[in-house]
Amino acid sequence: MVKGLAHSADSGHFDELQGKCSPLLVQPMAEPKTTPTHTPAPEAEPDLSPAWQTFFDQLGSTGLDDLDRRTQTLARQVRDNGITYNVYASQGGPQRPWALDLFPLIITPDSWQQIEVGVKQRARLLERMMADVYGPQQLIREAMIPPALVQGHPGYLRAMHGVAPVGGTHLHIAAFDLARGPDGNWAVVSQRTQAPSGLGYLLENRLLISRQFPQAFEAMSIQRLAATYRVWVESLKAHSPEGANAHVALLTPGPYNETYFEHAYLARYLGLTLVEGHDLTVRDERVYLRTLRGLEPVHVLLKRMDDEFLDPLELRADSTLGIPGLLQAVRAGNVVVANAPGSAFLESPALLGFLPALSEKLLGEELQLPALDTWWCGERAALASVLPRLEHMAIKPTYPGSTTHGTFDATLGRTLTQAQRDEWVGRITRQPDRYTLQAYSPLSQMPTWKNTTEGVVQRSVMLRVFALRNSAGDGPDAWRVLPGGLARIAAPDAQIASMQRGGSSADVWVQTEADVDRSSLLPKYNLASNFKHRERMVTSRAAENLYWLGRYTERSENMVRLVRLCIEALNGEDPASRSLWAWLQLLTQRQGLVPVGVPSAHAATDDKATSTPSMGARRRVFERTLIACLDQDDHSTSVGYNLRALHQAASSLRERLSPEHWNAIVHCVDQFSADCARAGSPREFSAVQAMQALDAASSALAAITGAQTDRMTRDDGWQLLSIGRHVERLGFLSSALDLAVEVGAFEGAADEAHSADENSSHFAALLSLFDSTITFQAQYQQSRELAPLIELLVQDNDNPRSLAWVARALRGRLSKLAKTPMGEPDALARLVPTLKNTDLEQLCASNDAGHHPNLRACLTECMQAAWQVSDAITARYFSHTDDADSVGA
């Protein structure tokens, strides 16, 4: 017994905690009310099943008292790992943290034996059906399957009829949703073959929950997952003529897909290349990946999108997610697609009612894992039989997700009023083929932990298990069932377990009586054998996102520093000079931090008697506008906009970023938005709060920069990220310095008539913007001469904020990316000027008007180089519209 486990499953549901069905409640006859003479006894503690008793025994002396702390730790790990599940209907935004319960669903060896044998058999049956439907179609001729459920199904692809898949296998993965009935036996509710989801989420669930209960995980002999994944990837490669050297890519719709986190996580875990449709191209009936180094062949595609979007040439013409010509490459036998296009018709719930007869026909075996009784209303006899029993049925669409047949969410007849049931009867009668009725069975309930007050609460649960291809052929050993799965827990008072309807998930622990397979995902290599080192491929899409990740990181840092400089100048002890404010206002307007037309914060005249009130009003307007625009979306280059652009670029690179890197980005964006909302409130307007928001953003950006500098492999992608930062830094710093010269910040700097304070304020502002204040003071103390400033900010080859250092680093990165010999810069590198050997005296020289033409010419050359390099990089590496040999000619 474990104290605190007083909650049993609802009446009529199988209780996973006790391993038996909760008894049906019988309403007692009414008795006369009497005054109780004793206090009712508390509900008795339930008898736990052996598995759950072992689990709770392993909690240690703290027992249930420590579960609140573990729940908080689990939520923090989910947040820190960036595990999300996109919910399109969510009003709070497209993403939400993944919902994971603290307790696992425990499957005993006997129960798993029933599941494993039955799932393998059903996977073999579905493969036989695919071979027949896209081959001789004998099942349709013999009326074993209604033609409407195949040829009338939008998921049946006529373009694939008669196509023999590479390796002879149509299906490489199949998922089955199971429910445990009141009798304790499992039954199939639905099946997924098109692009079943869950393989990545269940991995994260396993890692997180096994860390919460390490003693129980070891003591209960829970089977591991890695070996099954390894065998599956090896099987995918074996189906390709390239064998072990086959290039496997995971095809994702992109970061806006609801399960994109899983795509990125699974690709990273399995060592696959994560690609989107426009990363691939078909040439000579073969699929190639666009990379920085040219086209690389792809031999296996593990797709995570619906079939209709795969090829806009033959399927949906409006699809921007697919690869034109992919189906022809499949027909030519040049690419393995898992699963083969055209398996979506197998997902129709109507087929479940026909599978028992099909199993005896195709396999010569009775189905060992039954499905819930299912009737397709397209058959008159079935319609007449089940329509009067609608109250006890689940109403499901025959063609789920179809745009041509119409679709709807599954509905339980028992939740409808009589009037609503009558409406459903009318719809079904008018178009019976579109509706499938499935017998309702109360889902088993498992324990979930809420908090110390509520304790253990029982929730309905459904189990998704995965059959993964083990080898070619269709024998019993051709499939392997992943020893675990994804448990989906229904929301409170819900009858359907769905993540879209507010449900959560649970890890699945499968106990084994045999030895636990502790092998890792990596195959064993013979150290004496030769192995081929492969450089990590960088797709053109990933390269472009990395490039802009670098640019937006640098740009965000520059914008934060500039705004801080403006607010400090507005609220400092000494008023900023008129020329300094002319420079700051022009710079903020050019960078999009404030709209054009905002009154300048400096006075138009030096007559203090008339200008002071006007100056104060202008400063307040300018400051309020600057703070109000910090996070506005309609200012395309505001600080908030750049941070969100940084986040967007990073979201397309999840498989390349460490969890710490990603979390730093997410935290920076969210925190800055929240801080700005407070600082910009009319009631709480405060420059101090704005400075706190900017300081926090600056610290977060420093962490992001550190992750980019010290936590990423120096491959071609990292080179482009660094190039993006250097291009942005070169362009911004040279334009800022050129604008300072343009407004006359240094005119007459050596002239005693020029205000020393005004000159000093310009020096301090420029050094702050270049992040070089400490370096300047260490080298030149309190000098306010122009020559030392230009030497540090333009010529110093050791200052990472000087134009010379940035230009040198940029040339080096460009040459390394182009793989040119040492000392031989490529065409792009030659676009960047060399500033180390520029003549300092010439740069500082002024003409009769006090201008500095040589300095401005140098700065203009730097600005133009940044623009030219950016355009040339896009042409060469991203759009591939430029000939590398002609760049810069």
N, C-alpha and C positions, 0 to 999 in steps of 0.2 A: 504494500500500500504506500501511496505517496500523498501526503496531506495537501489539500488544495485542488485535487482533481475530482471535484464533485459534479462536473457538468458532463452529462451523457449526450449521445447523439439524439436528434429528434426522433420521435416515434416513427417506426417503419423504415428508418435508414440504417444501413450497416455502420456500426461503430468501429472505426479503425483502432481506436484506443483500447477497446475491450476485445476486439476480434470477433464480434457477434452482432446480430441485428438487435436494435432496440425494440422492445416489445410494443405492440400496438396498444394504445390507451383505450380503455373501455369506459365510457361515461357511466358513472354510478347512478343509481336511482336517487331521486331527491328525498332527503330525509328532513324531518323537522329540525329547525335551527335550535341549537342548545348552546348554553354558555359553556365554553371549554373549561374544563377543570384542571388541565395540564398544558404545558408548553409543547407544541409539536416538535418532534425529533428532527434534527437537521438531516439533510439528504445524505445518504450513506456514500462512502467513498467507493468508486467502481472497482471491480476486479480487472486489473490490467492484463493485456495479452503478454506472453513471455517477452516478446521483442520490445514492447514499450516499457515493461518493467525493467528490463536491462538498461534501456536508454536513460530512464530517470534515476536508476541506481548509480549511473556513471556521472551524474551531476555533482557528486561530492557532498560534503557536509552542508554547503549553502543551499542545496536543493533549488526550489523555485524562487528563493529570495534573491538570487543573482540574475534572474532572467531579464529584469528591466535594464540592468546595465548592459547585458549582452545585446538586447534589442537596440539600445542607443548606439552601441559599437557597430552593429550590423548596418544601421541606417547611415552612419558616418562612412563606412567602407563603401557602401553603394554610391554615396555622393562623391567620395574621393576618387573612386574608380570611373566616375562619369558614366555609369550604366543608366541608359535612358530608354524609354519606350514612347515613341511619338504617338500622340493621340490627336487626330485631326479635329475632332469635335470639341477638344478642350478649350475653354474660353480663356484660360490662363496662359496660352501659348502652345506651340506644337510639341514641346518636349516636357516630359515629367520623369522623375526618378523611377527606376525600375522597382516594382513592388515585390518584396520577398519576405516571406514569413520565417520566423525563427526556427520552428520545428520542421523536420523533414517528414516526408511520407515514407514509411518503412514497409518494404515488401519482403515477405518471408520467402525462403527457397521454394516451398511447395507452390505458393501463389505465383512466383516468377516462372516456375516451370510451365504452368498453364499458359501464361502470357507468351513466353518465348517460343514454345512449340507452335502455338496458334498463329502468332505473327509471322513466323518464317513461312508457314504454309500459305497464309494469305498473300505474302509478298510474291511467292512463286506463282500463285494463281493470277495475280494482277499482271505479271510479266507474260504469262501465257495468253491472257486476254489481249494485251497490247500487240503481241506477235500475230494474233489472228485478225484483229480489227484492222491493222495496217498491212495485212497480208491477204490470205484467201477469203476472209470474212465468212467462214463457215458457220460461226455462231449465229450470225444474222440470218443466213439462209435457212438454218434449222429452227429459227424462231426462239433460240435460247436467250437472245437479247432483243428487246424491241428496237427497231431501227431509229425511232425518235430519240432514244437515249444515247445513240452513237452518232449517226449521220445528222440528226437534228440538234445535236449538242454543239454550241459555239466553240467548245474546246476541242472538237474533232477537226484536225487539219487535213483537208484533202490533198494539200501539196505534199504531205509526207506519206501518202498511201503508196505501198510498194517499195518503200525505202528500207533497205537493210542497214541498221545502225552499225557504226564501227564497233568491232568487238562482239557483235551479235547480241548486245544487251540494250533493251529500251530503258529499263528502270535501274537506277543505282541507289536510290533512296526512296523509302516510303514511310509515312508517319500514320499512326493509328491512334485515334482518340478513344480511350476506354473508360468505361464506368463500371464500378462494382455494385452489383445489385444487392437487395436485402438478403439473398441467400449466400452472399460472400463470393460469388463467382463473377468474373470479369466478362464484359461484353463490349463489342465494338459499336461505337456511336457514329463515327465518321472516319474517312480515310483521306490522306493528302498525298498527292504524287507530283503536282505541278511544280511547286517551289516551297516545300514544307519548311516552316520556321521553327526555331527552338534549339537547334544544336549549339548555338553560341551562348544563349541565355542559360541553358542548363549547366554548361561548363562553369560560368560565373557563379551560379547557385552552389555548385559543388565546392568550389574553392572557398566561398565565403562561409558556408554552413559547416563544412568539415573543420574549419579553423575555430568556429565557436564551440564545437563539441569534439575536440580531438580524442579524448579518452573513449567516448562512446563510439566514435567512428572506428577506432582500432579494435575495441573489445567485441564489436558486433559483426566483424568479418564482412565489411561492406566491399563489394566488388568495385574495382577501379574502372576508369573510362578510357584512358589513353590508348591502350592496345587496340581497341575497336576503331578509334579514329585513325590510327596508323595503318591498320589493315585496309581500311576504306580508301585512304589516299593512294596506297599502293595498288589497290584494285583499279582505281580510276586511271592510273598511269599504265597498268597492264593492258587495259582495253585499247590503248593507242599503239599504233605501230612503232612509236618511238620508245615504248617501254618505260624503263626507269628514268630515262632522260627526258620524258615528256614534260612540257611546260604547262602547268595547270593554273588557270586563272579563275577567280570568283567574280562573276558578273553581277553588279549591283545597280539598282535604279538611281542611286545617289543619296546624298545626306538628308533629303527630305522624306525618304521612305520611313515608314513607322518602325522598322526593325534595322535601321542602318547601323546602329551600334553593334548589333550581332554580326553583320556582314564584316565590319572592320575587325572585330575581335576574332572571328573565326578565321579570316584570312591571315591574321598575325599568328594565331595559334597553330594553324596547319602549314604555315609557310607558303601560302599562295599569293599570287599577285592580285590585288584588288583593282578591278577595272570597271569603268562605265562604258556605255555603248560607244561614245565618240572617241574612246581610247583605242578602239579596234577598227580595222578595215579589212575588207576582203579583196585579195588580189589573186587572179588565176585560180579561183575556187578554193583558196586557202585563207585562213584567218591569221592576221598579223596584229601585233601590238605596236602602237606608235610610241617610240621612246626617243630620248635625246640622241641616241646613237643610231637611229634609223628604225627600220621595221624588224621586229622579232616575232618568229612564228609562235602561235598558240595552238597546242594540240588538244587540250581538254578545257571545256568551259563548264564550271559549276554555276548554274544560273540561279539567281534569286529574284527573278521577276516573272510575271505571267507571260505565257507563250505569245499572246496576241501582240505584245510589244517588241518581240524579238527582231523582226525583220520588216521594216516599213515598205520594202519592195513587194512583198507577197502577203503580208498580214495587214496590220493597221497602218495606213499611209500617213497618219498624223503622229505616229510615234517618233519621239525624239530620243528614246531610251535605247533603241535597238541598233543592230548592225546591218546595213544594207547588204544583201547577198549572203547572209548567214545560212539560210535554208539551202541554198545551192551548194555551199561548202559542206553541209551535212549530207546532202544527197550524193555528193562526189566522194564521200567517205574520208574527208580530210580533217575532220574535227569531231571529237567526242563531246556531246552535250548531255549533261546530267541534270534532270532526266531528259530523254529524247523529246523534242517538241511534239505536242499532241496528246499528252497524257491527262489533260484537264478533265476529259469526259469521265475518267475513273472516279473523280471526286463527287459525282452526283450521288446524293443519298439514295436515290431511287434504285441504284444498282445493288445496294445491300440485300434487297429481297431476292435478287436473282443469283447471288453468289453460291448458295448451297448447291443448287442444281449444276452450276457451272463447275464447281469443284469436282463433283462426281464425274462430269463429262471430261474435263481437261486433265485432272490429276488422278481420277479414279479413287478419290478419298472423300470422306465426309469432313466437313469443316470442324476442327477441334476447338476453335475459339468462336463462339456464336456472336451474332450481332443482335441488337435490339430489333424486335419485329418491325418490319418496315414495309409499307405499301405505296406503290406508285399509283396515283389517282388517274393516270392515263389509261389504266385498265378498268373497264366498266365493273367487272366483278369485284375488284378490290375497292373501287369507289363506293359501291353499294354496301360493301361489308363494313367499312370503317367509318364512313361519314356519320352514322348515328352515334358513334363512340368518340366524337371529336373532343369531348371533355377530358378524355384519358390519353390524348395524343399530343405529340409535338408537331407543329406545322412547319415544314421546311420547304425552301424553294428547290425545285428539281434542277434548275440551272443556276446555282449560286454565283453571284457576281456578274451575271449576263446583262448586257445593255440591250440586247435584242428581245429576250424573253421576259425581261423584268425580274426583279429580285426583291427580297425583303429579309428582315431579320427573323430568325427562328422564334416561334411563339408557342407558349404552352397553353393548351386549351383550358387547363384547370385554372389559369389566372384570368380568364375572360368572363365577362358577364354573359347572360343568356343572349342579350341583344347583340353583343359582339360576336358570339359564336354563330348566330344566325347570319351576320354579315359575312363571316368567313365561309360559311356553307354556300352562300350565293356566289362568292368569288370562285371557289373551288369548282362548283357545278358549271360555271360558264367556261372556264379554261382549265379543265382537270389535269391536263398533262404538265402544267407548270407547278403542280403541288405534289408533295410527298408527305405522307403521314407516318410518324414513327411512334411506337408505343412509349409512353412515359414510364420511366423507372426512377425512383428516388435515388439520388446519388449518395454514395457513402460519404461519411463525414469524418474528418480528421481533426485532431486537436491543434488549435492555434493559440498563440500567446498574445494578449493585448497589453495588460499591465497588472500590477499587483492587486489593484482593486477588483478588476473583472476576472483575473486569473485565466484559466484555460477555457476557451470558447470553441465549440465545435462548428466547423464550416464544411459545406459541401465541396467535393473535390473531384476533378476529372484528370485522368492521366494520359499524357501523350508519350508514346514510345516510338522508337525509330528502328526500322530495319535497314541496314546498310549492306551494300553489295560486298561480298567476301571474295568471290571469284566468278569467272564466266560460267555459263550453263544455268540449269534450273533445278539442280538437285537440292536435297535438304541442306547441304553444306555450302550452297551458293550465297546464302544470306547469313548475316550475323546481327543479332539484336543488341543494341547498345544497353548495357546493364545499368539502367537508370532511366531517366526521362524528365519530362517537364510536367510537374503537377500544377494545375491551375485551380485556384481556390475561389469560390464564388464570394461575391460581396455579401454583407449581412442582409438577410431576408431575400436574397436572390436565389432563383432556382436554376440559373444557367451560369456555369463557370466561364467567364470571359474577361480578358484583360481590358478590352474596350469598354466593358460595363462596370469598371471600377474594381475588378477582382485583383488578386495577387497571385504569386507563384510560390512554390516550395521545392526544395531539393528532394530527390528521390533516392533513397538508400535501398539497394538490393542486397539482401544477405545471401551469402553463399556457404555451402557446406564443404566445398572444395577449397583448394588453396587460392588465396587472393592473387590475382595477376597484377604484379607491381611493376611491370615493364613500362618504360616511358614512351612518349610519342616518337622519339628519335630511333631509327633503326640502328642495329649494332653494325659497326664498320670494323673491318679487319685493318689494323693499323699498317700492316705490311702491304696492303693493296694501294693502288693509286686512286686518288680522288681528284675531281676537277673542281678548282676554285671558280666560283661564278660571282661576278660583280652584280650587286643589286641593281636591277633595272629600274629606271625612273621613267614613268610614262610622261608624255607631253602634258597631260592634264595635271598630274602631280607636280611636274616641274614648274608649271605656270602658277599653281597655288603656292608652292614653296617660295617662288620669286616674290609674289605679292604678300606672302606672310612676312618676309623680310622687310619689304617696303612699308607695309602698314605698321609693323612694330616700330621701325625707325621714325616714321611719320608721327605716330602717336606720342612717342617720347619728345619729339620736337615741338609738337603742339602743346603738350603739357608744360614744357619748359617755357614756352613763349607766353602762355596765359599767366603762369606764375610770375613771370617778369613784369607783365602789365599790372597785375593786382598789387605786387610789391611796390611798383613805382607810384601807383595811385594812393597807397596808404603808408608810404614811407615818411620819415621825419623831414627829409628835404624834398621840396617840390621838384618834379622832373622838369627839365628845360624844354623850351618850345620845340627845338630841333629833335630832341629825343622823342617827344610825343608825336611829332610828325612821322618819325621813322616807325614807331610802334604801331600807330594807327594804320599807316599804309601796309605794314607787314601783316597785321591781323586781318585787314580787309582782303589782301591778296591770298592769304591762307584760308579764307572763308570762315574765320572765327567770329566776325561781326559783319552785318550787312553793310553794303556801301551806302553812305548817306548819314550814318550815325555821327552826331556832332563830335568834333575833336575834343579831347579832354584838356587841351592847353588853351590859354587865352589868345585872342587875336591881336592883342596890343600889350605893351608893357606898362601901360598906365594903370597902376594899381587902384587908383581911386575909382575907376570905372569898370575895371575888368574882373575884380575879385568875385563879386556875386555871380557873374556869368561863368567864370571858370568853375566855381563850385557846382553849379547846376550841370554844366557840361560833363564834369567828372562823374557825377552821380549817374547821369544818363548812360555814359559810356560804360561805367562799371556794371550797372544793372544789365545792360544789353549783353556785355561780354559773358556774365555769369548765366544769364537766361539762355544764351545760345550754346552753352557748353555741351548739352546733350540733345539738341534738337535735330530731328531727322531731316528737316527741310534745309539744313545747312550741310551741304554735301561733304564738307571737309571739317566739320566740327570735331572736337575731341571724341565725343560719344560716337559719332558716325565712324571715325577711323578705328575706334576700339571694336565696334561691331563688325566692321569689314575685316579686321584682324581675326575675330572669332569665326567669321564665315569662311575665310581661307583655311583656318585651322580645322574646321569641322569636316572639310573634304580630305583631310590628311590624318584622320584619327589613327590609322594603322601604322603611321610613321612617328607619332608623337608619344612620348612617355606619359604615363598617367599624371605625374607631377607637372609636366609641361602643360598638358591640357587643363588640369585643374587650376593652374595659375591664370590661364587665359579666361576661363569661365568666371573665376572669382573676381578678376580685375574688371570685367565688363559688368557683372551684376552689382558689384560694390560701387563702382563709379556711377551707375545709373541711379542707385538708391541714394547715394550721397548728394548727387545733383538735384534730385527731387526735393530733398530737404533744403539745400542751399538756395534753390530757386523759388521756394515758396514765398508768396507775397507777405505772409505773416512772419516768416522766419528768415527773411532775406539777410544774409550775412556773408561778407567777404571772408571772414574767418572760416566759416564752414566750407566755402568754396576752396580755400587754400588747403583745408584738411582733405577734401576730396582729391585735389590734385596731388597732394603729398602721398596719399594712399595709392593713387594710380601710378605715381612715379616709382614707388617701392615695388608694386606688382610688376610693372614693366621691366624693372631691373631683374626680377626673378625670371621673367620670361626670356629676357636677353641671356641670362646665365644658362638657362636650359638649352637655348639655341646654340650657345657657344661651347658648352661643356658636356651636353648630354645627347649629342647627335653625331652619327657616323659621318666622316668626311667623304661622302660620295658625291656624285654629280648633283643630287638634289640639294645637299647642304651648300655646295658651291654656289648654286643659284640663289639660295636663301641669303647667303652673304653678299652676293652681287646685288641683290635687291636692296639690302641695307646700305651698301656703299653708294649705289646710284642715288638713293633718296637723300643720303647725307651730303653727297657732293652737290646735288642740285639745291637743297635747302640752304646749306651754309653759305655757298657762293652767292646765291640770290639775296640772302639776308645781309651779307657784308656789302654787296654791291648797292643795295638800297640805302644802307647807312652812308656810303660815300655819295650817293646821288642826292640825299637830302642835306648834304653839307655837314655831316657830323664831324669831319676832320679838317674842314676848311679853316686855315689859320691856326692849326693846332700848335704851331711853334711860335705863333704871334702872341705877345703879351696882352694885346688888346682882346684876344679871344678869352672868354671866361674860363678860368681854370676849373671851376666847379662843373660847368657845362661839359667841358672836355672829359673830366673825371667820370661824370655820369654815363657818358657814351662808352667809355672804356669798360666800366663795371657792367653795363648792360650787355655789351658784346661778349665779354668774357663769360658772363653767366649763360648766355644763349649757346655759346660754344662749349660750355661745361669745362672751362679751362682756367677758372679763377685761381685755384690753388696752385696750379703749375706756373701761372704768370707771376704770382706773388713770390713763389719760391725762387724763380729765376731772375726776376727784374724788380723785386720789392715793390715800391710805390711809384715806379716810373710811369709817366703818362705821355711818353714820346710815341710817335706813330711807328717808328722803325721796329722797336721791340714787339709791338702788337702785331704788325704784319708778319714779322719773322715767326712768331708763335702760331698765328692762326692760318698762315698761308704756306710758309716754307718749312716748318719744323717737321722732320721726317720721323720723329719719335712720338709726337703727340697724335693719338688716334682721332682727335677732333680737328686736326689741321687739314687743309685742302691737299697738301702734298702727300700726307700719309694716306688719306682716303683714295687719292688718285693712284698711288703706288699699289695699295691693296687691291683696288679694282682691276688694275691691269694684270696683277698676278692671278686673281681669281678667273678672269676671262681667259687668260692663257692656259691655265690649268684645266679649265673646262674644255677648251679646244684641244688639249693634249699636244701643244706645240713644244718643241725642244726648249730647254732652259736658255733664256736670253734671246729668244726669238718670238716676240709678241705676235699674236695673230691679228687679223684685220680689225676685230672689235677692240682689242687692247690698244691698237694704234690710234683709235679715236680719242683716247684719254690723254690729256696733256701731261708733261713732266714738269713739275714745279720746283723740284729740289734745287736746280741750278739757275733759277731765275735770279736776276740781279736785284738785290734788296733796295739799293739806292734808286734804281730806275722805278721800282714799284712805288716808292714813297715820294718820288719827285712830283711836284705840282707845277701847273702852268701859271700864267699871270693872273688868271681868274681864281686861283686857289683850288682848281680841280686836279684830280689825279687820273689822267687819261690812261697811263700804262697799267695802273692797278685795275681800273675798270675793264680794260681790254682783257686782262688775265682772268678776271672773274667771269666775264662774258663767255670766254672760251670754256671755262669749267661748266657753266650752266648749259651751254650748247652740247658739250660732250655728254652730260648726263641724259639729255633728251635723245641724242642720236644713239647712244648705247642702248637705251630702253627700247627704242623702235627696232633697232637691229637685233636685239635679243628675241623680241617677239617674232620677228620675221624668220629668224634662223631656227629657234628651238621650239616655238609654240605653234605657229601657224604653218611653218615650213614653206613659206612663199618666197624666201630669199635664197639665192645661191651663196653658199658660205664664202666662195672665192671672190665674190663681187662686193662683199660688204666693205664699205669704206672706200671703195675705188673712186 
